[in-house]
């Protein structure tokens, strides 16, 4: 980590090294998704570097709108599938509990849990758990434009 970037976040290579050396650890980065007005974030894309249990790593990609009780995406990318734009992000060390990744979760709650587990952010985050829940109607799907493609996270 360079001195100018000594804010507790890691490069992608450092995040990979962390999870390979300490498999109980993880690292995450989050990118907001903006609406048509490009002013207010409507959702987020989250990338979690995790140990794969075989001495290597994978990246979990989770995306979704804020305050919706469904993830638009929750998939795992093998190490050779990680786009270059994701490799350029900076990651915060954390840990991940399996129940945090339930498909019925809300992305802002996941970010809150990941940030709190890092121990590097103030604990005075908004109480997202008390926020109203918006669910998708039966049979509705998230628009692919929100999720994006792997080569354009």
C-alpha positions as CSV (number, residue, x, y, z in Angstrom):
1,X,0.0,0.0,0.0
2,X,1.5,3.4,-0.9
3,X,1.7,6.1,1.7
4,X,-0.6,8.4,-0.3
5,X,-3.3,5.7,-0.3
6,X,-3.0,4.7,3.3
7,X,-6.7,5.0,4.1
8,X,-7.2,1.3,5.0
9,X,-8.3,0.3,1.6
10,X,-6.5,-2.2,-0.5
11,X,-5.6,-2.6,-4.2
12,X,-7.2,-5.6,-5.9
13,X,-3.9,-7.5,-5.7
14,X,-3.6,-6.7,-1.9
15,X,-7.2,-7.8,-1.4
16,X,-6.5,-11.1,-3.2
17,X,-3.3,-11.6,-1.1
18,X,-5.4,-10.9,2.1
19,X,-8.0,-13.6,1.4
20,X,-5.5,-16.1,0.3
21,X,-3.4,-15.7,3.5
22,X,-6.4,-15.3,5.8
23,X,-9.3,-17.3,4.3
24,X,-11.7,-16.0,7.0
25,X,-11.2,-12.5,5.7
26,X,-12.8,-10.8,2.7
27,X,-12.5,-7.4,1.0
28,X,-15.2,-5.4,-0.7
29,X,-15.8,-2.4,-3.0
30,X,-19.0,-0.7,-3.9
31,X,-19.9,1.3,-6.9
32,X,-23.1,3.4,-7.0
33,X,-25.5,3.1,-9.9
34,X,-27.0,6.4,-10.9
35,X,-30.5,7.0,-12.5
36,X,-31.3,9.0,-15.6
37,X,-30.6,12.3,-13.9
38,X,-27.1,11.2,-12.9
39,X,-27.6,13.0,-9.6
40,X,-29.0,10.5,-7.2
41,X,-27.7,7.0,-6.7
42,X,-30.5,4.5,-7.2
43,X,-28.6,1.3,-6.4
44,X,-25.2,-0.2,-6.1
45,X,-22.8,-2.8,-7.5
46,X,-20.8,-4.6,-4.8
47,X,-17.7,-6.7,-5.4
48,X,-16.5,-9.0,-2.7
49,X,-13.2,-10.8,-2.9
50,X,-13.4,-14.1,-1.0
51,X,-11.4,-17.2,-0.5
52,X,-12.7,-20.1,-2.6
53,X,-11.8,-22.8,-0.1
54,X,-9.2,-24.3,-2.4
55,X,-6.4,-21.8,-1.8
56,X,-7.5,-19.4,-4.5
57,X,-10.2,-16.7,-4.7
58,X,-13.3,-15.6,-6.5
59,X,-15.2,-12.4,-6.6
60,X,-18.9,-12.2,-5.7
61,X,-20.8,-9.7,-7.7
62,X,-24.0,-8.4,-6.1
63,X,-26.1,-5.6,-7.5
64,X,-29.5,-4.1,-6.8
65,X,-31.6,-1.0,-6.2
66,X,-31.7,0.6,-2.8
67,X,-34.5,-0.3,-0.5
68,X,-35.7,-3.3,-2.5
69,X,-35.9,-6.7,-0.9
70,X,-34.2,-8.4,-3.8
71,X,-30.8,-8.5,-5.3
72,X,-30.7,-7.9,-9.1
73,X,-27.6,-10.0,-9.3
74,X,-25.8,-12.4,-6.9
75,X,-23.2,-14.3,-8.8
76,X,-19.6,-15.6,-8.5
77,X,-16.9,-14.7,-10.9
78,X,-13.8,-16.9,-11.2
79,X,-10.5,-15.2,-10.9
80,X,-10.0,-15.2,-14.7
81,X,-13.4,-13.6,-15.3
82,X,-12.8,-10.5,-13.2
83,X,-13.0,-7.4,-15.5
84,X,-10.1,-4.9,-15.5
85,X,-12.4,-2.1,-14.2
86,X,-13.0,-4.2,-11.1
87,X,-9.3,-4.8,-10.7
88,X,-8.8,-1.0,-10.6
89,X,-11.1,-0.5,-7.6
90,X,-9.9,-0.2,-4.0
91,X,-11.2,-2.7,-1.5
92,X,-12.0,-2.5,2.2
93,X,-10.9,-5.5,4.3
94,X,-13.9,-7.1,6.1
95,X,-15.5,-10.4,6.8
96,X,-18.7,-11.9,5.3
97,X,-21.3,-14.0,7.0
98,X,-23.3,-16.4,4.7
99,X,-26.7,-15.1,5.9
100,X,-25.8,-11.6,4.7
101,X,-25.9,-12.9,1.1
102,X,-29.5,-14.0,1.2
103,X,-31.3,-13.1,-2.0
104,X,-34.1,-11.5,0.1
105,X,-31.6,-8.9,1.5
106,X,-31.3,-5.3,0.7
107,X,-28.0,-4.0,-0.8
108,X,-27.7,-1.0,1.6
109,X,-28.0,-3.4,4.5
110,X,-25.3,-5.6,3.0
111,X,-23.0,-2.6,2.6
112,X,-23.7,-1.5,6.2
113,X,-22.8,-5.0,7.5
114,X,-19.6,-5.2,5.4
115,X,-18.6,-1.7,6.5
116,X,-19.2,-2.4,10.2
117,X,-17.4,-5.7,10.0
118,X,-14.4,-3.9,8.6
119,X,-14.0,-2.0,11.9
120,X,-12.7,1.0,9.8
121,X,-15.8,3.2,9.5
122,X,-17.9,5.1,12.0
123,X,-20.6,3.2,13.7
124,X,-23.1,6.1,13.2
125,X,-24.4,4.8,9.9
126,X,-28.1,5.3,9.1
127,X,-30.4,2.6,10.4
128,X,-31.2,1.0,7.1
129,X,-32.9,-2.0,8.8
130,X,-35.8,0.3,9.8
131,X,-36.3,1.8,6.3
132,X,-39.4,0.8,4.3
133,X,-39.0,-2.3,2.1
134,X,-40.0,-2.3,-1.6
135,X,-40.5,-5.7,-3.2
136,X,-40.7,-6.7,-6.8
137,X,-44.1,-8.0,-8.0
138,X,-44.3,-11.7,-8.8
139,X,-42.9,-12.4,-12.2
140,X,-41.0,-9.1,-12.5
141,X,-37.3,-9.0,-13.2
142,X,-34.7,-6.3,-12.8
143,X,-33.8,-4.6,-16.1
144,X,-30.5,-5.8,-17.4
145,X,-29.4,-2.1,-17.9
146,X,-29.4,-1.8,-14.1
147,X,-27.2,-4.8,-13.6
148,X,-24.8,-4.1,-16.4
149,X,-22.5,-6.5,-18.1
150,X,-19.3,-8.1,-16.8
151,X,-17.1,-6.1,-19.1
152,X,-18.8,-2.8,-17.9
153,X,-19.3,-3.0,-14.1
